[in-house]
Amino acid sequence: MITDLRSDTFTKPSPAMLEAMFTASVGDDVFGEDPSVNKLEHMAAEMFKMEAGLFCPSGTMTNQIAIKVHTQPGDEVICENLSHVYIYEGGGIAFNSGCQVKAIKGDRGRLHALAVSEAVNPSDIHKARTSLVSLENTANRGGGSCYSFADIQQIKEVCSQNNLKLHLDGARLWNAMVAKKETASQYGEIFDSISICLSKGLGTPVGSVLLGTKDYIQKARRVRKVFGGGMRQAGYLAAAGIYALENNIDRLAEDHFHAQQITGALTKKNWVGEIMPVETNIIIFEVLAPFSPKSLADKLAEFGIQVMPISTTQVRMVTHLDITTEMVKNLINIIGTL
């Protein structure tokens, strides 16, 4: 039995999700005629009390489309220096939108309003025009850290004062909302656009949805086509997203509980250094002698446990719906023997 803790992207569709996909009603989504895609987009938009949604193959695509629609070439995008849009999307902000990035060092992947305010360029022809702020919640490289909603509101005030748009990379937003007991509509009131991922904690095989106003999503649909993201009978994939939204949100608390249990076992080991505070389903910890991140990963692999070295000093573990209570107990026992 393999216990794959490398990422929550390794989940497989459950039998019930597969049945929903197999029986989906489909059409041609490029023509706007796929009923399952239309239902998913409407469902997601309604949850966040936003006007419209756009189903895309990946969270990277929804983020990149969002940035493209909000900006003009030569603009500047403010984000945290560990954010996914900056370090994990292949230089897409420069390549796709012709924009530069002002990457600010924050707190475990999170920005604060004062830092955002100080980063906004003045109206000066020598400076790039600051046009967009992008936040990530939860912050992947911040160990699944969650924003305080009050901090988000303060950042929104800075954006409003400076005529900036505010985008949310919500790849693991569901985890944040469950952990902080927040609602989707709270986020819909604050952000100009939101990217929500279905293929991480919610367990679908493919897909993210971009949310915004009707006019914004109409523009985004054109960009999706240019990016090669127009799919035909995409309802087979959208059906998985519908199932996930109806069945897989509340259970994220179980993943968070599993992460806390594993963290408890790690704190007892002298080969474990600093552990980032664990708020959701991501555990990032420092590995000390006699192990290195790679040698620890290799050792755990001997027991069928897969983890991800993410730096020369750190390992990441991510819990998800395919990680059972039995797997967690087995891992804790193995950690105890090392």
KOLRO-601577 format. One record per atom (N, C-alpha, C): residue in one letter; x, y, z. Coordinates in pm, whole numbers, plus 50000, padded with zeros to 5 digits. Layout:
N
AXYZ/...
***
This chain:
338
M500844988150000/M500005000050000/M500885012550000/I500665021449902/I501415033849892/I500645045049960/T501335052450045/T500765064350108/T501445076350045/D500745083349956/D501345094149878/D501005107649940/L501995113350008/L501835126150075/L502575137350002/R502955134849877/R503695145149804/R502835157449776/S501555155349747/S500665166549716/S499225161749718/D498295171149738/D496885167749727/D496415167549581/T497365169149488/T497035167549346/T497065152949303/F497485143949391/F497595129849355/F496315122049383/T495255128749421/T494005121949451/T493415115549325/K492685104749346/K491985097849237/K490475099249259/P489695099949152/P488235100849169/P487685088649242/S486765091149332/S486085080249402/S485115073349307/P484655061149341/P483665054449256/P482425063149232/A481965070249333/A480775078749316/A481065090349221/M482255096049230/M482625106849139/M482745101648996/L483335089848980/L483445083848847/L482065081248787/E481135076848870/E479775074448821/E479145087448774/A479365098248849/A478835111348808/A479435115648675/M480715112948655/M481375116448529/M480835108048414/F480665095148442/F480225085848337/F478815089148287/T477985094348375/T476585096848340/T476315111648309/A477355119648293/A477185134048273/A476495137148141/S475695147748144/S475135153348021/S476175162847963/V476465161347833/V477525169247772/V477075175647642/G477825185847602/G477645192547474/G478985198447436/D478975208747352/D480215215247311/D480375228047391/D481335228147483/D481475239747572/D481985252047500/V482765250547393/V483235262247319/V482035269747259/F480985262447228/F479745268547181/F478825272447298/G479275269847420/G478465273047537/G477315263447558/E477435251247503/E476305241947501/E476525229347584/D477485229747675/D477675218047761/D476915220547892/P475835213247916/P475005216148034/P475725213848166/S476635204248170/S477345201648296/S478355212748327/V479035217548224/V479955228748245/V479165241148288/N478065243748220/N477245255348256/N476755254448400/K476365242448441/K475885240448578/K476995242948679/L478195237648651/L479325239548742/L479675254248755/E479765261248642/E480115275448645/E479085283448723/H477805280448702/H476735287448773/H476775284048923/M477005271448955/M477045267049094/M478165273949170/A479355274349109/A480505280649175/A480275295649192/A479765302149089/A479495316549098/A478455319449205/E477435311149213/E476375313149313/E476915311449454/M477795301749473/M478385299649606/M479095312149656/F479825318649565/F480615330349603/F479855343449583/K478595342349541/K477775354049513/K478465363349413/M479065357249311/M479675364649202/M478855362049076/E479045370148975/E478115369848862/E478305358048767/A479555353848747/A479795343648644/A481065335948673/G481185324348607/G482355315948622/G482845310648489/L484075306148486/L484685300448365/L485495288248404/F485095276548350/F485775263948379/F487015262548292/C488155259548355/C489425258348285/C490125245448327/P491115240948248/P491805228548281/P492625229048409/S493135240948447/S494055241448561/S493975254648634/G494485254548757/G494575266748835/G495585276348778/T496645271248719/T497605280148653/T496915287948541/M496055281148464/M495375288148356/M494405298648410/T493645295348514/T492715305248567/T493465317348624/N494585314848692/N495385326048742/N495925334548629/Q496465328148527/Q497075335548417/Q496035343148335/I494865337348317/I493785344548249/I493365356548333/A493235354448463/A492825365348552/A493775377148542/I495065374348546/I496075385048540/I496045391948405/K495895384148299/K495855389648163/K494695399448147/V493525395948198/V492345404448181/V492445417048267/H493065416148382/H493155427548473/H494235437748434/T495175434048348/T496365442248326/T496555445948180/Q497515454848159/Q498015458248026/Q499525455748024/P500105452447908/P501545450547901/P502295462647957/G503315459948037/G504075470548101/G503605473848241/D502475468048284/D501975470148420/D502815462348520/E502545464648647/E503225457448755/E502185450748844/V502485438348882/V501615430348968/V502315428549102/I501615431649210/I502145429649345/I501705416149397/C502655408149449/C502325395449512/C503395392149614/E503165381849692/E504135377149791/E505225369449720/N506455369949774/N507585364449698/N507605349149691/L506735342349768/L506625327849758/L505345323549687/S504615333049630/S503305329749574/S503415321249447/H502405313049428/H502375303749315/H502435311049182/V501725322249169/V501705329449041/V503085334549003/Y503945336049104/Y505295341549080/Y506335330749056/I506325320149138/I507435310549130/I507075297149067/Y505785294249049/Y505395280949000/Y504555281148873/E504525292448802/E503705292748681/E504525296448558/G505805292148562/G506645292548442/G506945306348388/G506945316448474/G507155330048423/G505975335248345/G504795329548373/G503605332648293/G503175347148296/I503415354248408/I502995368248415/I503745376348310/A505025373648294/A505805380548190/A505445375448051/F505335362348038/F505125356347905/F503735359347851/N502725357847935/N501345359047887/N500815373347891/S501205381047994/S500625394248014/S501595405647989/G502875402747972/G503855413347949/G503985422548067/C503765417248187/C503845425148310/C505065421148392/Q505525430348475/Q506555426948571/Q505925425148708/V506695418948797/V506195415548930/V506985422949036/K506265428249135/K506925433149255/K506615422949365/A507585414649394/A507395403749489/A507855408249627/I506935408149722/I507195413049856/I507365401349951/K508355402150038/K508515391950142/K507455394350249/G506615384250269/G505545385450367/G505755376150485/D504655371750541/D504655362850657/D504055349550615/R504925339650595/R504485326350551/R503535327250432/G503945335050332/G503185335750208/G502075346050206/R501905353150318/R500795362650329/R501305377050332/L500575385850265/L500905400050263/L500115407650368/H500635419250406/H499915428350494/H499665441450422/A498645448550464/A498195460450393/A499285471150383/L500035473250490/L501065483650487/L502115480650380/A502545468150372/A503535464350272/A502985466250131/V501715462950110/V501105464949979/V501055479849946/S500645487950044/S500555502350022/S501905508249984/E502955503650052/E504295508950025/E504835504249891/A504275493449837/A504775487849711/A504115494049589/V503045501349608/V502335507349494/V503185518549436/N503435517849306/N504255528049241/N503495541349230/P504205552549244/P503565565549223/P503245567549075/S502415577449048/S502095580848909/S503295587948849/D504145580248784/D505435585148735/D505745577648607/I506005584848498/I506235578048370/I507465569048372/H508335570848472/H509505562248482/H509195548748547/K508035547848609/K507665535848685/K506605527848610/A506635514748631/A505545506448579/A504245510148651/R503125509148581/R501835512148641/R501385500348726/T501265502248857/T500745491748943/T499245490448916/S498825478148881/S497415476548845/S496715465248918/L497475456048980/L496865444049035/L497625439249158/V496875434649257/V497435427549373/V496885413249369/S497765403449384/S497355389349384/S497705383049518/L496715377249584/L496915370149710/L496725355149688/E497285347049777/E497135332549771/E496675327449908/N495545320449908/N494975315450033/N494355301550010/T494885290950074/T496015291050164/T497315292750087/A498395296550160/A499685298550095/A500455285350097/N500685279949980/N501345267049965/N502705266850035/R503605275949993/R504955276050051/R504975281950192/G503855286750238/G503735291050377/G503235280050466/G503255267750418/G502805256450498/G501295255850513/G500575260150408/G499125259950415/G498565270450509/S499295281650523/S498855292350613/S497635299350558/C496805304650648/C495555311250612/C495625326050645/Y495065334050556/Y494915348350585/Y493885350450695/S494105360550776/S493035366250857/S492145374150763/F490825372450775/F489945379650684/F490045394650706/A490335398750829/A490525413050856/A491705418550777/D492775410650762/D493935414850683/D493555416350536/I492735407150486/I492275408050347/I491465420850327/Q490595423850422/Q489775435950411/Q490635448450409/Q491725448650488/Q492615460250488/Q493365461450356/I493755450250298/I494405450550167/I493435455550061/K492175451450072/K491155456249978/K491015471349987/E491095476950106/E491005491550123/E492155498550051/V493355492650061/V494515498249991/V494265497849840/C493725486749792/C493445485449648/C492415495849604/S491375497649681/S490345507249647/S490895521449644/Q491745524749740/Q492335538149748/Q493255541049630/N493835530249572/N494815532049465/N494305527049329/N493005524349320/N492395519849194/N493065507149140/L493315497649230/L493925484949192/L492885473849196/K493045464049111/K492225452049117/K492845442149214/L491995433549271/L492455423749369/L492035409749325/H493035401249302/H492805387349257/H493175377649368/L492445366749377/L492745356149475/L493065343149404/D494275338149427/D494625324449389/D494105315649502/G492925309949481/G492285301749583/G492435286949556/A493655282849519/A493885268649489/A493445259749605/R493695264549729/R493265256949847/R492375265749936/L491585274249872/L490695283149946/L489695275350031/W489245263949978/W488295255750054/W488885251950190/N490175248550192/N490835245050318/N490825256750414/A491105268550362/A491115280550447/A489725283150505/M488705281950421/M487335284850467/M486895274950574/V487255262250557/V486905252250657/V487665254850788/A488965257850776/A489785259950895/A489365272450973/K488995282950900/K488685295750964/K487175297950981/K486395287950938/K484925288950947/K484395301450876/E484875303350754/E484455314450671/E483485309650564/T482855319050495/T481915315650389/T482445320350254/A482005313550150/A482415317350015/A481955331449980/S480755335150024/S480215348349989/S481065359650047/Q481715357250161/Q482635367350216/Q483715370950115/Y484255360750052/Y485325362849955/Y484795369349827/G483605365349787/G483015371149667/G482775386049679/E482545390749800/E482305405049823/E483585413249813/I484735406949837/I486005414049848/I486775414349715/F486855402849648/F487795401449536/F487145404749401/D487965410249311/D487505412749174/D487505400049091/S488375390649125/S488405377549059/S488935367249158/I488435354949144/I488855343949231/I489075331649145/S490195325049164/S490465312049102/S490265301349208/I489345292149184/I489115281249278/I489475268049212/C490285260249281/C490765247549225/C489915235949275/L489595226949184/L488795215149217/L489625202549228/S490865202949180/S491665190649168/S492675188849279/K492555196449388/K493415194349503/K492575187949613/G492265195349718/G491545189449830/G490175183849796/L489555189249691/L488215184349655/L488265171649571/G489425167849522/G489605154449468/G489185151849325/T488955162349244/T488625159649104/T489905157049024/P489795150548909/P490995147848831/P491545160048758/V490685169648726/V491065181148643/V490165192948677/G490715204948677/G489855216548667/G489905227048775/S489735239448732/S489575251148817/S488515260148756/V487955268848839/V486945278348791/V487405292348826/L487335301348728/L487615315548749/L486285322848767/L486195331248869/L484975338248901/L485165353348890/G484105360348848/G484155374848838/G482825380248789/T482825392648741/T481605398348684/T481335392148547/K480115393948496/K479775388548364/K480685394248256/D480935407348262/D481795413648162/D483225408348172/Y483705406748295/Y485065401648315/Y485205387448261/I484235378948291/I484295364948246/I484135364048095/Q483365372948035/Q483265373047889/Q484635375747826/K485355385347883/K486715387947835/K487635376047864/A487465370047981/A488295358548019/A488055346747925/R486825345247878/R486525334147787/R487295335447656/R487455347747609/R488245349947488/R489715346547513/V490225350447629/V491625347447662/V491825332447677/R490845325647739/R490955311047751/R491105304647614/K490355309447516/K490455304047380/K491845306247322/V492385318347341/V493715321447291/V494775312747358/F494585309947488/F495525301547562/F495375286647529/G494415283147446/G494215269047411/G493395261547513/G492625268747594/G491875262247701/G490425259247668/G490015261947544/G488645258547505/G488505243547488/M487625237247568/M487425222847560/M486045219947504/R485845208447450/R484575204947386/R483635198247485/Q483555184947486/Q482635178247580/Q483265177647719/A483495189547773/A484175190647901/A483265187248019/G482005184647991/G481075181248098/G481445168748175/Y482175159648111/Y482615147748183/Y483545151648298/L484335162248276/L485215167348381/L484455176348478/A483565184548423/A482785193648508/A481905185848606/A481425174148563/A480585166048652/A481325162148779/A482625159848765/A483435156848884/A483465168948977/G483555180848918/G483565193048998/G482245195249070/I481135192449003/I479825193649065/I479715184049184/Y480145171749162/Y480125161849271/Y480975166649389/A482165172149359/A483075176549465/A482465187949546/L481855197549478/L481255208749549/L480085204249637/E479415193749596/E478265188949672/E478665179549786/N479855173149776/N480165162549871/N481505163649944/N482455171149893/N483825169949942/N484385182050015/I483545191750048/I484075203750115/I484215201650265/D483145197950332/D483175196750478/D484205186650526/R484445176050445/R485365165650488/R486825170350491/L487115182350441/L488485187450447/L488995188350590/A488075190050686/A488475190550826/A489195177750868/E488855166650806/E489525153950836/E490995154450793/D491255160650678/D492635162150632/D493435170750729/H492795181250778/H493475190150873/H493805182651003/F492885174351048/F493105166351169/F494255156651149/H494295150151033/H495395140951003/H496735148251004/A496765160350948/A498015168050945/A498475171351087/Q497535174451175/Q497895177351314/Q498455164951383/Q497865153251355/Q498355140951415/Q499785137851371/I500055139451242/I501405136951190/I502395146851250/T501985159351260/T502845169651317/T503215166251462/G502245161151536/G502515157151674/G503605146751683/A503605137251589/A504655126951588/A506005132951550/L506015142351457/L507275148351412/L507935156551523/T507135163151606/T507705171651711/T508525163851813/K508325150751818/K509025142451916/K510395137451866/K510735140451741/K511955134951683/K513075145351682/N514295141051720/N515415150351725/N515985153451587/W515555146051483/W515985149251348/W515025158751277/V514055163751351/V513125173651298/V513425187051364/G513675197251282/G513915210751332/G512625218751333/E512675230551277/E511505239451277/E510375233651192/I509185233551248/I507985229651175/I507125242151158/M506775245351034/M505885256751014/M504555253951084/P503925264251141/P502615262151203/P501655255351105/V500995244851149/V500115237051062/V498675241451085/E498105248450989/E496745253350999/E495755244950918/T496255238750812/T495345231450723/T495925217650692/N496185214550567/N496595201050529/N498035199950483/I498825210550501/I500215210550455/I501165211050575/I502145202150574/I503185201750678/I504535204250610/I505225214850650/I506565217550601/I507505218050722/F508515209550720/F509395208950836/F510865207850795/E511715212450885/E513155212150865/E513695198450905/V514585193250823/V515195180150848/V516625182050896/L516945175751009/L518275176851069/L519015163451059/A520325163651089/A521135151451090/A520525141251188/P520615128451154/P521465122551050/P520815122450911/F519615128150896/F518945128050767/F519175141050692/S518965140250560/S518765151850474/S517355150250419/P516785160750358/P515445158950300/P515375147150204/K516395145550120/K516365134550023/K516515121050091/S517435120050186/S517635106950249/S516425103150334/L515755112950394/L514535109950469/L513435105150374/A513305111950260/A512305107650161/A512605093550112/D513885090550089/D514265077250044/D513965066750151/K514225070250277/K513975060850386/K512475057950399/L511665068450394/L510225066450405/L509675058550286/A510295060450169/A509855053150051/A510015038050067/E510995034050149/E511175019650176/E509945013750245/F509185022250314/F507965017850383/F506705020950302/G506885025450176/G505735028750094/G505155042450121/I505945051250186/I505505064850217/I506215074550123/Q505465082250047/Q506065091749953/Q505875105950005/V506995113350019/V506975127250062/V507835135349966/M507785148649978/M508475157149880/M509515166149947/P510805164049916/P511805174049956/P511565186649874/I511445198249941/I511145210549867/I512285220649873/S513335217449949/S514525225849953/S515665217350005/T516805223450024/T517965216050077/T517805213050225/T516785218750289/T516595216650433/T515195212150472/Q514225212250379/Q512835210050417/Q512165198850338/V511205192650405/V510315182650344/V508885187450360/R508065184250260/R506645187550266/R505815174750264/M504775174450348/M503765164050346/M502405170850331/V501535164950250/V500205170550229/V499165159550245/T498235161550337/T497155151850355/T496005155150259/H495205144750229/H494115146550133/H493145134950146/L492135134750060/L491045125050079/L491435110550052/D492575108449989/D493055094749968/D493965089950081/I494195098550181/I494995094650298/I494035090750409/T494025077950442/T493075072750541/T493645073650682/T492775071650779/T493195071550919/T494215060550943/E494035049050878/E494985037850892/E496355041650838/M496375048750725/M497655053250668/M498375062750763/V497605071650825/V498195081250918/V498785074051039/K498045064351093/K498555056651207/K499825049151171/N499855043351052/N501045036251007/N502245045750994/L502005057450938/L503075067250922/L503605071651058/I502715074151151/I503135078251286/I503995067451351/N503615055051333/N504415043851387/N505795043451323/I505855045651192/I507145045351123/I508025056951169/I507445068851179/I508205080451227/I508805077351365/G508025070651448/G508485067351582/G509705058251584/T509895050351478/T511015040951475/T512285047151416/L512165058851356/L513335064851286/L514175073251382/
***
